[in-house]
């Protein structure tokens, strides 16, 4: 996937309208078999431009780590929230993603007065919000949130791999790759796998 730099056009337009703290929100891990879904919310400082911020999926892990370090230092405020597999199984992955994003927004200090979300609208927010289609590739604040969420989740999955290396979480981060499916077929689901979704090939897998 080619790297396309996100822009501050939308955030700048909103600030000219009077909004002061414009947060970008994104989540990662919706399509995984294992591990949490993670959401981040970021309010970037308009006076401290961060070059090369773009959709987290389009940059290397090394570049994501570098951008993460810069974002969390230079942002006005940021937060990150993980919703674990047991809660995902209880409410479904879509609702869990919305909960993660809502909790991340509400953990910001100061609270934003405008929230930009990648594609979705988040329920139960007390401030204005706007869903932006392909926001992680169009909007710098959302792209920054995607980087914070992705780096955080990748590190969580590396920690899970260190505790139980049978599944290869350090390689596929919980997604349904061939080697992950083979490991689940061999070992069954672990406590960090989501019971609410199984590929057809694993319907007969015994936990």
LINKANOR-V651649 format. One record per residue. RES is the residue in one letter. PSI is psi in whole degrees, 0 to 359 (* if undefined). Layout:
<<RES:PSI> <RES:PSI>>
//
This chain:
<<X:129> <X:147> <X:126> <X:119> <X:133> <X:162> <X:161> <X:14> <X:311> <X:314> <X:317> <X:321> <X:319> <X:322> <X:323> <X:335> <X:352> <X:354> <X:135> <X:308> <X:104> <X:113> <X:142> <X:143> <X:139> <X:163> <X:159> <X:153> <X:12> <X:319> <X:19> <X:158> <X:339> <X:158> <X:173> <X:164> <X:135> <X:133> <X:148> <X:151> <X:134> <X:132> <X:109> <X:152> <X:117> <X:343> <X:357> <X:81> <X:135> <X:110> <X:152> <X:19> <X:129> <X:178> <X:129> <X:333> <X:347> <X:4> <X:159> <X:158> <X:321> <X:317> <X:322> <X:316> <X:319> <X:315> <X:320> <X:310> <X:321> <X:317> <X:312> <X:339> <X:320> <X:346> <X:152> <X:316> <X:154> <X:158> <X:161> <X:141> <X:137> <X:133> <X:122> <X:165> <X:326> <X:323> <X:323> <X:315> <X:331> <X:320> <X:351> <X:158> <X:325> <X:312> <X:324> <X:321> <X:317> <X:319> <X:317> <X:316> <X:317> <X:317> <X:323> <X:316> <X:314> <X:347> <X:352> <X:144> <X:114> <X:158> <X:144> <X:158> <X:356> <X:137> <X:128> <X:125> <X:140> <X:100> <X:313> <X:168> <X:139> <X:126> <X:157> <X:35> <X:137> <X:2> <X:169> <X:150> <X:162> <X:128> <X:134> <X:113> <X:132> <X:37> <X:328> <X:344> <X:354> <X:331> <X:125> <X:318> <X:319> <X:319> <X:319> <X:318> <X:322> <X:323> <X:314> <X:316> <X:316> <X:313> <X:317> <X:313> <X:319> <X:321> <X:322> <X:318> <X:326> <X:322> <X:319> <X:323> <X:320> <X:329> <X:327> <X:93> <X:1> <X:330> <X:347> <X:35> <X:333> <X:337> <X:308> <X:353> <X:25> <X:355> <X:164> <X:62> <X:168> <X:316> <X:330> <X:314> <X:322> <X:320> <X:320> <X:320> <X:328> <X:316> <X:350> <X:181> <X:143> <X:181> <X:347> <X:4> <X:151> <X:119> <X:342> <X:354> <X:126> <X:133> <X:152> <X:328> <X:347> <X:13> <X:331> <X:6> <X:134> <X:129> <X:*>>
//
